[in-house]
């Protein structure tokens, strides 16, 4: 099946620094990718929709200047957490849709961010 | 009222049991339905994807959709300890890559 890869799987950073997470569709092109955040024992919360070649669409309450999204190609979207704080520590997951299999949405493995 | 309701469990069953996981939804605009399995500290893994009302079978898994009742189910036959995970129902309102609405997930534990 289609594969979506995320990197890094785990990252620890100091408070105030920025962290970039990559999301790649490995065997299909994705004009749209999605970024989610998941807190322990909670469901996925959509943060933003990443559109190739255009600005991302952010959900209400998500700071676009803090969570920078870039979708420069049909196989890569990046999420940069800027000036990270401990409250940004979370599990970040991306997903992408494979047009060759209808509207099937595949998820990456997720990235654990810990801000110390 | 949430758009998608799912019992968070936990649900504990003995190995070999048939597991029934369910979600209800309130918006008839939902057209595409998915079930994902999520192991602890991992991203969700797609198990089943359905569009039409009725049953879809894949190995030990059967997805059932009843659009008239706004009710979807996932059945797992001959459950195994490796099936222990959180199962998320998810749905999309229309064509294209629109926002996916998730249930909260049901935590399943299959006891050897």
Interface residues (C-beta under 8 A of the other chain):
Chain A: X1 X6 X31 X32 X34 X42 X43 X44 X46 X49 X91 X93 X95 X97 X102 X103 X104 X105 X106 X107 X108 X109 X110 X112
Chain B: X32 X34 X36 X41 X42 X43 X44 X45 X46 X49 X51 X88 X90 X92 X95 X96 X97 X99 X100 X102 X103 X104 X105
